[in-house]
Amino acid sequence: MNRTTIGMVFAGLLTGAALGFIALKVPSPVVNSEVQVTGKPAVGGPFSLVDQNGKQVTDKDFLGRYMLVFFGFTNCPDICPAGLQVMTAALDKLGDRASEVTPVFITLDPAQDTRERMAEYAKSFHPRLVALTGSEADIASTAKAYRVFYQKVPDDKDPSRYSIDHSAIFYLMGKDGTLLAPIPHTNDVDQLATAIDKAIH
């Protein structure tokens, strides 16, 4: 995993998020007054994927619940399992306060991360974790909706093997499917638990 790439992508996302909240003053050529435009960055959106039990899942299935979304892949050597462990511990720390938060892991390597593989991988983390995979096109569409950067990186010593560089962020999504907060994957358990608790209460 290229930590420099992750840092750059995360910085770019936060910059974009910040800009999305700034009111822009646009001079009007007609009445010579100012028009204020505000809004939030568009992160998230419709998706249709398959969970570790083989069930077709869409974004609509999560309406009315919070989602804590993390993208990665099962062969990820460090950042992905570490992030999911922190996610698990943070939700455990919050206990009943996090009962409405569904942890979601979406693979960026659907070629290798089959439903069966995702099911086995999910066992190591939170019992309510929803692990999603799908076709290359469906994963690409979902990653684009969440503004997730990812790309395959071939192994110089073995062309048949590869890794995946990707942005690593916890996306806390509201009950209506909109972004509440992008949270750095570098947060420890206490920091993540505090961020979640603050956003949902």
Secondary structure, 3 states (H helix, E strand, C coil): CCHHHHHHHHHHHHHHHHHHHCCEEEECCCCCCEEEECCCCCCCCCCEEEECCCCEEEHHHHCCCEEEEEEECCCCCCHHHHHHHHHHHHHHHHHHHHCCEEEEEEECCCCCCCHHHHHHHHCCCCCCCEEEECCHHHHHHHHHHCCCCEEEEECCCCCCCEEEEECCEEEEECCCCCEEEEEECCCCHHHHHHHHHHHHC
